[in-house]
Amino acid sequence: MTLSDVQELQSNRITAEYIREMLALGLRPDGLSEWIDLRNHGVTPRYVRELREMGITGYDVDELTELKDHGVSAKYIASLHQMGLKDFDLDELIELSDNSVSAKYIAELRQAGFKDLDVDELIELSRHGVSLRYIVELREQGLTDLEIDDIVELSRHGISPRYIVELRSLGFKDLEVDDLVELGRHDISPKFIAELNRLGLKDLDLDELVELGRHGVSPEFIVEMHHLGLKDLDADELVELANHDVSPQFITELRELGYKDIDVDDYVELRNHDVTPNFIRSMQELGLKNLGVDELVEMRNHNVTPRYVRELKEMGFKDFDADELVQLSDHRVTKRFIREMRQEYGDDLTISQLLD
């Protein structure tokens, strides 16, 4: 051992007594760095001795430091042994400790009838906050035959006994675990259901509630639709509107442009094809008024833009309908093409002749 090694030992508070006690316990660290690791991670002779008394032997330096880092004490291991749990390996001990699976917690689960849980089940239950009280209260609601996976799923998705009581008060009395989880996953609260009922959406089934929640159909959204006179929309129609971003503002702007009697499918069709109020307004300013929904969609689909219409007008074409504009765009009749045709055939070419 060099002078530098001695200085390193001293700087890390590794005394001759510490080394002597560890060696007496059968530890054989491989070199200076492992001695330093043991000391820096708080692995003391007492800690090793207590582990040995619990039957925890044969661990190397890395394993001992890992146990210490994760707060796995001899006392913790002793409490598990008292519960009859003696065959855990290193990783299992660390997982149990990290997830606060105490002997008291295991005793409470046994009190609830869960006596033969494995490590993974214990960890899942603890990780998701499943307490004895939670299990008892679920049973008070009639959920008496739940498996571990069921209890974990309910807790994971925030399904409290109170939530179940409130759902039942709204008429949902025979929901299974999967149903409750589905509602919880999409944040379908009793308050949300009650507000829907107040707005006239009563007797909705589970799938309809989930669809409304999944697509962000809020009570506020429904109220705004009611203010626009759309009071008889069913769940499917509301989902279609929300799913395609048909907002109350979009409907209001369309009505200001003269589209007052179109239905849900029309709103969705316009939105799907990016027919915006600005697009319609620009076309109206260019003289294309009273265009139907199908015509607007066709024009948008075939790249008939306000700029394109404006260029045609600048070339002297003023009387054309939506079908002709679509055909002109499809045939790539541009300003340049028109100039070339006029140079060859004269200035009096009609739209029909350009298309031919």
N, C-alpha and C positions, 0 to 999 in steps of 0.2 A: 504494500500500500504506500502510495507516495504522499508527500507533504500536502499536495493539492487535494488528494482524496480526504485526508484527515480534516482539512479546512472545510471541505464540502460537507462532511458529516456534521461538523460542529455548527455550521451555518444552518443546517436543517434540524438541529436539536436531536441528532441521533447519538445517544450516549452508548458507552460500553455496556451498561446495564441493560439498555433496550435491546441491543444486539444479542446479549447473553440470554435474556428471557425468551426472545423469539426463537433462537436456536434450540433452546431447551424444549420448546413447544413443537419442534420438528420442522419449523420453517427453514427453507434454504433459498433465500432470495439470490437471484442470478446477477450479481454485480451491484455496484454502487447505486445505479439508477433505480433498481427495484427497492432497495432499502429506502431511498428517498421517497418513492411512490407510497410505500406503506406509511411512512411518517406523515407525509403531506396530506394523506387522505384520512388521517386519524385512526389508523389501524393499530391499536395498542395490544400489548400482551394480554391484558385483561379481556379485551374484546375477543381475541382468538381463543382464550381459555374458556370463556363462556360459550362460544360456539361449539367448542369440543365437547363441553358438558351436555350440549343438546344433540350430540351425535353428528355435528356438522364437521366433517374432517375431509382432508384430501384436497382442499381448495388451494389454488396457487395464488400468487400475489395479485394478478389481475382480477381474479374472482373475489378475493377478499376486499380489495378496494372498491369493486363494483357494489358489493353488498353494503359496504359502509356508506358509499355515496348515495345510495337509495334509502338510507335510513332503516335497513333491515337489522334490527337489534336482536340480541339473544332473548330478550324478554318477549319480543314479538313472536319469535319462533317458538318459545316455550308456550305462549298462549295458544298457538295453533296446535301444538302437540297435545295440549290439554283437551282440545276438541277432537282428538283422534286423527288429526291431519299431519302425518309424519313423512310422507313420501314425495315432497316437493323437491324439484331440482332448483338450481340457482335462478334460472330465468323465471320460473313460476313464483318463487319467493319475491323476486324483484317486482314482478307484475302485480302480485297481490298487494304488496306494500305501496307501490306507486298509486294504486287505485283505491287505497284506504279500506281494503277488505280486512277488517279486524275480527278478532275472535268473537267479540260482542255481536258484530253484524251477522256472522255465520250462525250464532246461537239464535238470533231473532228469526233468520230465515228457516231454521230448523223448527222453531216454534210455529211457523206458518205452514209447516208440513214438507218443506223442501230439505230433505235430509241427505241426499246423495248427489249433491252438486259437484261438478268438476271445476277446475280452475277457470276455464273460459267462461262458464256460466256465472260463477261468483264475480268475476271481473265485469262482465256485461251488466249484471244487476247493479253493482256498485257504481259503475261508470255513468249509468243513466238514472242514478238517484232513486232506485227502487228501495223503499223502506218497508218495514213490517207494517207500519200504519197505512201505507199506500195499498199494500196487498189486502189488508183487512177491509179497508173502505171499498175497494173494488168488489170484494166478496159480498159486502153489505148491499151492493147494487145488483146482486144476482150473478156476478161473474165469478163463479165458484170453481170452474174446471179449467182455469187458464194454465197453459204451459209457460215455461220460462221465456221462450221466444215471444209469446203473446204479451206477457207483462212488460218485457223490455220494449217492444214495439209501441205499446200504449204510452209508456213513460217517455220514450224518445220523442214522440210526436205531441207531447203535452196534453195527453188525455187524462184529465183529473176526474175523480169521482163526482165532483161538483159539475163538471162539464157534461157528464152523462146524465145527471139529474136534470139539468137545464134542457138538454135535448129531449128528454122524455116528456118534460112539461110542454114542449112544442109539438108533441105527437110522435116523436121518433122513439118508439119503445122497444123495437125488436132488432136493434142494430147489432151486427156481429163485430168481432175484433177488427176484421179487415175494413169494415164500413167506418168504424170509429177512427181508425188510422188514416183512411182516405180523407175523411173530413178534416182531421187535424193537420194532415200534410198540406192541405190547401187553405189553411187558416179559416175554415168555415166555422164561425163562432155562433153561439145561440143568439147573440145580439144581431148579427148579420141576418140570420134567418127571420128573426122577429121583425126587423126593418123591411125585409122583402114581403112578409105577410101584410104589414101595414100598407105597403105600396100596391097591394092587390095580387102579388105573386104568392098564392097559397097552394097548398097540396103539392109542392115541388118534391120530386123524388131525389134520392141520393145523387144520382148521376147528374141531374140538372143543377143541383146545388154546387157540385164539384166543378162543373163546366163554367158556371157563373163566376165562381171564385178563381178558377184557373185563368180565365180571360179578363180578369180585372173589372167585372161588371159590379160597380159599387152602387149602394143606394143613391148616392149623389148623382151618378150617371143616369139612373132611372128617373130621378126627379127632374133632371134637365130635359130628358126626353118627354116627360109628361108636360112640361111647360111649353114644349113645341107642339103639343097636341097628340103626341104618339103615346097614347095611354093604354092601348090594347096589345102591346108587344108581348109575345110569350118568351119563355126562357131561351129558346133556340134563336129567335130573332135578335134578342139582346146580345147573345154571344156572338152572332154574326157581325153585328154592328161594331162591337168592341174589338173583336178579333181582327177586323179589317180597318181599324182606326177611323171609323165613321163617328166623328165627334159632333156634339151639339152645334159647335161653331161651324163645322162643315155643312151641316144641314141648313143652318141659318143663312149662310152665304149663298147656297144654291137657291133657296127660296127667294132671296133678294134679286137673284138673276132670272126669276120666273119659273123655277122648277119647284112647284108647290104640291103637285099631286103625284109624285113618284113614290114607289114603295121601297121596302127594305132591300130587295134584290137589286133595284136600280142604284141605290146608294152604294151598295157593296160593289156592284159592277164598275161604277165610276171610280171608286177608290182603288179597286184592283188594277185598273188600267191607267192610274195616275192622271185622271181627268180632274184637274183642280179648278176651283172657282176662277183663278187668274186665267187659266187656259180658256174657259168659257167666255169670260169677260172680254178677253182680247179678240176672240172670234166675233163676238157681238159688235165690238167697236169697228170691225172690218166688214160689217154688214151681214154676217152669218148669224141670223137670229132664229129663234124657234127650232133649233136643232134638237132632235130627239136623243135619248140616251144612247141608243144603238149607233146613231150617226156620230156622236161625239167619241164613242169608244172606237169605232172604225177609223176615224180620222187620227186618233191618238196612236192606234196600233200601226197605222201605215205612215207614221211620221209626217202627217200633215200639221205643220206648226204654224203659228201666227206669222212668223217671218216668211214662211213659204207662200202663204196666202197673200201677204203684203207685196212680195216680189211679183207674183202673177198680176196683181192689180197694177203695179207699176209698169208692167208690160202691156197694159191695156185690156186685160180680161177682167170683166166685172160681174158677169152673170154666170155663176157656176154654183152647182149644189154640192152636197157632201160626197155623193158618189163620184162625181166628176173629179173632185179634188183628190179622192183616194186613188182613182185610176191614173191621174196625172203624176202623182207621187210614185205610184208603183212602176210607171213607165219612165221614171226619172226625167220628166219634162222640166228642165231647169231653165233659168234665164239664158244661159249660154246656148242651150239646145234651141230655144225659141228664136234667138237671134240668127243662128245658123240656118234654121228652116225658113225664116223670113227673107234672108239673103238669097235663098235658092228659089222660094215659091211665092214671095211677095208678102206684103204686110197685112193682108186680109185673111190670114189663116184662122180658122175657127178651132175651138177645143176638140171637136170631133175629128178634124183633119190632123191635128197634132197627135191624137191618140191612134189614128190609122197609120 
